[in-house]
Amino acid sequence: MSATVAKDMGHDVARLLAPSPSFRHFVYDEAKVETWAEHLMNDKYHVSDEDRRPEIIYERIHWLLSGMAINVTYEIGDMAGILSFNNIIPYHKATLHWAMWDMGIFGKSGVRETIALLDIIMDSFKLTRIGSNTPDPKVLKLAQLLGFKHEGTARKEYRWNGELYDTYLLGRMKEN
């Protein structure tokens, strides 16, 4: 990242670390990582059969938290889920990974706070797009409430316990 980009984004660091009461910047804690990994192993819509092995899941979590790319990860509520913005390319795009095991947190105020967080991320990194995908129909509905558009469907792309599911391709563009 260039010094100009870093300087432009520097004023947003406080907003990135504590964007709202429901979202906290994820701070490494082995017990939380174990909880996260357990949910990823056992919840249908988070990790496909091909990747559902502890060593792969821990490798994926540690990659998200390692800083090898620009990644910003938030804990939702009291480990009700994780929102992770990955492969952030300032002035261009990012990818959002959802891992939610308690959708109850997303009432009206939770939706408002999530929209505010998305706006903070887009503004802080000067993004024009956040892309995502999910095989979970509930996450598709939530994403649409958050301003994501359903851009397409990858048919039978996700496998869980040998059964194939469609994956919904999502995008949220910066309003001009």
Sine and cosine of phi, psi and omega as CSV:
sin_phi,cos_phi,sin_psi,cos_psi,sin_omega,cos_omega
0.00,0.00,0.70,-0.71,-0.02,-1.00
-0.96,0.26,0.32,-0.95,0.01,-1.00
-0.90,0.44,-0.56,0.83,0.01,-1.00
-0.91,0.42,-0.71,0.70,0.02,-1.00
-0.89,0.46,-0.71,0.70,0.00,-1.00
-0.88,0.48,-0.67,0.74,0.01,-1.00
-0.90,0.43,-0.70,0.72,0.02,-1.00
-0.85,0.52,-0.59,0.81,-0.07,-1.00
-1.00,0.00,-0.25,0.97,-0.10,-1.00
-0.83,0.56,-0.59,0.80,-0.03,-1.00
-0.94,0.35,-0.25,0.97,-0.04,-1.00
-0.99,-0.12,0.03,1.00,-0.09,-1.00
-0.86,0.50,-0.71,0.70,-0.02,-1.00
-0.88,0.48,-0.67,0.75,0.03,-1.00
-0.91,0.42,-0.56,0.83,0.02,-1.00
-0.94,0.34,-0.59,0.81,-0.06,-1.00
-0.97,0.23,-0.55,0.84,-0.02,-1.00
-0.64,-0.77,0.96,0.28,-0.10,-0.99
-0.96,0.29,-0.43,0.90,-0.02,-1.00
-0.20,-0.98,0.18,-0.98,0.01,-1.00
-0.89,0.45,-0.50,0.86,-0.06,-1.00
-1.00,0.09,-0.28,0.96,-0.04,-1.00
-0.87,-0.50,0.78,-0.63,0.07,-1.00
-0.81,-0.58,0.66,-0.75,0.09,-1.00
-0.84,0.54,0.76,-0.66,-0.07,-1.00
-0.94,0.34,0.84,-0.54,0.07,-1.00
-0.96,-0.29,0.75,-0.66,-0.10,-0.99
-0.85,0.53,0.78,-0.62,0.06,-1.00
-0.51,-0.86,0.85,-0.53,-0.12,-0.99
-0.84,0.54,-0.61,0.79,0.01,-1.00
-0.90,0.43,-0.64,0.77,0.03,-1.00
-0.93,0.38,-0.63,0.78,0.04,-1.00
-0.89,0.46,-0.65,0.76,0.03,-1.00
-0.90,0.43,-0.67,0.75,0.05,-1.00
-0.88,0.47,-0.71,0.70,0.02,-1.00
-0.85,0.52,-0.76,0.65,-0.02,-1.00
-0.89,0.46,-0.64,0.76,0.02,-1.00
-0.88,0.47,-0.69,0.72,0.04,-1.00
-0.89,0.46,-0.68,0.73,-0.01,-1.00
-0.89,0.45,-0.60,0.80,0.00,-1.00
-0.93,0.36,-0.58,0.81,-0.22,-0.98
-0.96,-0.28,-0.28,0.96,-0.04,-1.00
-1.00,-0.06,0.75,-0.66,-0.16,-0.99
-0.80,0.60,-0.67,0.74,-0.20,-0.98
-0.99,-0.12,0.26,0.96,-0.09,-1.00
-0.96,-0.29,-0.64,0.77,-0.04,-1.00
-0.66,-0.75,0.78,-0.63,-0.03,-1.00
-0.95,0.30,0.25,-0.97,0.00,-1.00
-0.79,0.61,-0.66,0.75,-0.08,-1.00
-0.88,0.48,-0.52,0.85,-0.08,-1.00
-0.95,-0.31,0.07,1.00,-0.11,-0.99
-1.00,0.06,0.92,0.40,0.11,-0.99
-0.74,-0.67,0.66,-0.75,-0.08,-1.00
-0.78,0.63,-0.68,0.73,-0.05,-1.00
-0.90,0.43,-0.57,0.82,0.03,-1.00
-0.95,0.31,-0.67,0.74,0.00,-1.00
-0.90,0.44,-0.72,0.69,0.03,-1.00
-0.90,0.44,-0.62,0.78,0.05,-1.00
-0.88,0.48,-0.68,0.73,0.01,-1.00
-0.90,0.44,-0.71,0.70,0.01,-1.00
-0.88,0.47,-0.73,0.69,-0.02,-1.00
-0.91,0.42,-0.55,0.84,0.08,-1.00
-0.90,0.44,-0.69,0.73,0.00,-1.00
-0.87,0.49,-0.56,0.83,-0.08,-1.00
-1.00,-0.10,-0.09,1.00,-0.18,-0.98
-0.99,0.16,-0.41,0.91,-0.07,-1.00
1.00,0.10,0.24,0.97,0.02,-1.00
-0.94,0.34,-0.32,0.95,0.14,-0.99
-0.69,-0.72,0.08,-1.00,0.08,-1.00
-0.99,0.16,0.94,-0.34,0.01,-1.00
-0.76,-0.65,0.65,-0.76,0.07,-1.00
-0.77,-0.63,0.85,-0.53,-0.11,-0.99
-0.86,-0.51,0.70,-0.71,-0.01,-1.00
-0.84,-0.54,0.64,-0.77,0.17,-0.99
-1.00,0.04,0.71,-0.71,0.02,-1.00
-0.99,-0.14,0.84,-0.55,0.01,-1.00
0.83,0.56,-0.65,-0.76,0.03,-1.00
-0.99,-0.16,0.96,0.29,-0.05,-1.00
0.84,0.54,0.63,0.77,0.12,-0.99
-0.98,0.21,-0.19,0.98,0.03,-1.00
0.22,-0.98,-0.04,-1.00,-0.01,-1.00
-0.71,-0.71,0.70,-0.71,0.21,-0.98
-0.90,-0.44,0.81,-0.58,-0.04,-1.00
-0.77,-0.64,0.85,-0.52,0.05,-1.00
-1.00,-0.08,0.88,-0.48,-0.15,-0.99
-0.84,-0.54,0.35,-0.94,0.04,-1.00
0.76,0.65,0.72,0.69,-0.01,-1.00
-0.94,0.35,0.82,-0.57,0.09,-1.00
-0.92,-0.39,0.98,-0.20,-0.04,-1.00
-0.79,0.61,0.60,-0.80,-0.03,-1.00
0.93,0.37,0.24,0.97,0.01,-1.00
-0.62,-0.79,-1.00,0.05,-0.19,-0.98
-0.50,-0.87,0.17,-0.99,0.10,-0.99
-0.52,-0.86,0.26,-0.97,0.08,-1.00
-0.90,-0.43,0.71,-0.70,0.02,-1.00
-0.97,-0.25,0.79,-0.61,0.11,-0.99
-0.94,-0.33,0.77,-0.64,-0.01,-1.00
-0.96,-0.27,0.71,-0.71,0.17,-0.99
-0.63,-0.78,1.00,-0.09,-0.07,-1.00
-0.84,-0.54,0.81,-0.59,0.02,-1.00
-0.89,-0.45,0.01,1.00,0.11,-0.99
-0.65,-0.76,1.00,-0.04,-0.04,-1.00
-0.96,0.30,-0.17,0.99,-0.02,-1.00
-0.88,0.48,-0.35,0.94,-0.01,-1.00
-0.95,0.33,-0.27,0.96,-0.10,-1.00
-1.00,-0.08,0.88,0.47,0.21,-0.98
-0.99,0.16,-0.26,-0.97,-0.03,-1.00
-0.86,0.52,-0.69,0.72,-0.03,-1.00
-0.94,0.35,-0.58,0.81,0.04,-1.00
-0.90,0.44,-0.63,0.78,0.05,-1.00
-0.91,0.42,-0.71,0.71,0.02,-1.00
-0.86,0.50,-0.70,0.71,-0.01,-1.00
-0.91,0.42,-0.60,0.80,0.01,-1.00
-0.93,0.36,-0.66,0.75,0.07,-1.00
-0.87,0.49,-0.68,0.73,0.03,-1.00
-0.88,0.47,-0.66,0.75,0.03,-1.00
-0.89,0.45,-0.71,0.71,0.05,-1.00
-0.85,0.53,-0.68,0.73,0.02,-1.00
-0.90,0.43,-0.64,0.77,0.03,-1.00
-0.89,0.47,-0.72,0.69,0.01,-1.00
-0.88,0.47,-0.72,0.69,-0.02,-1.00
-0.89,0.45,-0.68,0.74,0.00,-1.00
-0.94,0.35,-0.69,0.72,-0.07,-1.00
-0.89,0.45,-0.63,0.78,-0.03,-1.00
-0.98,-0.22,0.11,0.99,0.03,-1.00
0.83,0.56,0.71,0.71,-0.06,-1.00
-0.99,0.12,0.54,-0.84,0.13,-0.99
-0.98,-0.19,-0.28,0.96,-0.09,-1.00
-0.44,-0.90,0.62,-0.78,0.24,-0.97
-0.84,-0.54,0.83,-0.55,0.02,-1.00
-0.96,-0.29,0.39,-0.92,0.03,-1.00
-0.35,-0.94,0.14,-0.99,0.15,-0.99
-0.45,-0.89,0.41,-0.91,0.00,-1.00
-0.35,-0.94,0.58,-0.81,0.15,-0.99
-1.00,0.00,-0.05,1.00,-0.12,-0.99
-1.00,-0.01,0.91,-0.41,0.01,-1.00
-0.87,0.50,-0.50,0.87,0.04,-1.00
-0.93,0.37,-0.63,0.77,0.04,-1.00
-0.93,0.36,-0.59,0.80,0.08,-1.00
-0.84,0.55,-0.74,0.67,0.02,-1.00
-0.89,0.46,-0.70,0.72,0.02,-1.00
-0.88,0.48,-0.71,0.70,-0.01,-1.00
-0.85,0.53,-0.64,0.77,0.02,-1.00
-0.91,0.41,-0.59,0.81,0.09,-1.00
-0.90,0.43,-0.46,0.89,-0.03,-1.00
-1.00,0.03,0.05,1.00,0.05,-1.00
0.99,-0.16,0.09,1.00,0.07,-1.00
-0.98,0.18,0.54,-0.84,0.09,-1.00
-0.97,-0.24,0.62,-0.79,0.09,-1.00
-0.98,0.19,0.96,-0.28,-0.12,-0.99
-1.00,-0.04,-0.23,0.97,0.01,-1.00
0.21,-0.98,0.05,-1.00,-0.01,-1.00
-0.71,-0.70,0.79,-0.61,0.11,-0.99
-1.00,-0.05,0.95,-0.33,-0.11,-0.99
-0.94,0.35,0.74,-0.67,0.09,-1.00
0.77,0.64,0.67,0.74,-0.11,-0.99
-1.00,-0.05,-0.37,0.93,-0.10,-0.99
-0.91,-0.42,0.70,-0.72,-0.04,-1.00
-0.87,-0.50,0.76,-0.65,0.09,-1.00
-0.71,-0.70,0.84,-0.55,-0.04,-1.00
0.75,0.66,0.64,0.77,0.06,-1.00
0.99,0.12,-0.16,0.99,0.00,-1.00
-1.00,-0.09,0.64,-0.76,-0.04,-1.00
-0.99,-0.11,0.63,-0.77,-0.01,-1.00
-0.77,-0.64,0.44,-0.90,0.12,-0.99
-0.96,0.27,0.47,-0.88,0.11,-0.99
-0.89,-0.45,0.77,-0.64,-0.02,-1.00
-1.00,-0.02,0.78,-0.63,0.01,-1.00
-0.99,-0.11,0.78,-0.63,-0.14,-0.99
-0.80,-0.60,0.49,-0.87,0.08,-1.00
-0.53,-0.85,0.63,-0.78,0.08,-1.00
-0.82,-0.57,0.86,-0.50,-0.05,-1.00
-0.98,-0.18,0.49,-0.87,0.07,-1.00
-0.95,0.31,0.76,-0.64,0.06,-1.00
-0.92,0.40,0.66,-0.75,0.02,-1.00
-1.00,0.09,0.00,0.00,0.00,0.00
